[in-house]
Amino acid sequence: MLIEDTSTGHLLAKNASRLRALVLSRVRSEADADDISQEAQVRALARSRAAPLKDPVAYAFRIALNLLSDRGRSGAPASAIEEHVPSSEPSPLEALDMKQRADLYTRTLQAMPRLRREVFVLRQSAELGYPQIAARLGISVEAAQKHYSRAAIEVRRAVSNI
């Protein structure tokens, strides 16, 4: 069964994201994926105007694969085919900053009075509410709130000074 030109455009549009995903899996560059998938769609549409295609989507996929193959053979620089993918790992500077903040956080907690530190840790780490903290430490709910508030202010001040 042959497909008319107008429905070819609709079929290609409906499958554009699949085509782009295929190309993106091979190039890792958003811009290159857009360029190659659009070029494949334009060529498939142009070909369908010259003669009807049985499966224009499969034809567009084949064109995209050929474009990728041609790009690799043309000696295009590796950066054009496989652009640098950002790492999820922090940069050395970010890692140093995080370590400094963690050290400062620890020193600030250690410098607090014992009860204030315990209230803060129970609230932050154990995610306990003030009534549970008060019952566990044998203090009033208001005292737990006061200790937590003061501890949070100390931590904020210390960490924001970096």
C-alpha positions, 0 to 999 in steps of 0.5 A: 500500500502506497502512502500519499505525500500529505500523510507522509508528513504526518507520519514523519511528524508523529515519529519525530521523537523516536527518530531523534531518540535513535540519533541521540543515542548515537551522537550524544549531542542535542544539537547534532541529534536535532540536525540529523533527525531533521535532515532525515525527515526533509530527505524522506519527505522530498523523496516521497514527493518524487515517488510514493513510499511504502514506509516513509518512517522506516525510510527516514530511519534508514536515512538517519543511520546513513547520515550517521555513517557518512558523518563517521566516515567523513573524518568529522572531529570526534567532538562533532559526533560525540560531544562531552557529556557532563559528569554527575560527579562534582568538579574538584572545586565543588568537592573541595567546597562540599568538604569544607562545608561538611567540616565546618558543619561538624565543627559547629555542631561539636562546639554547641552545648550538648543539649542544643546539639542533641536537639538539632541532630534529632530534629534534622537526622531522626526527623523527630517532632518537638514533642518526641524530642522533648519526651526523649530528652526530658525537656519541655517542648518550648525548650526543644524549640528554643534549642533547635532554633539557636542551633539552626542559627549557629549552623546557618551563620557558620556555613554562610561565612564560607 
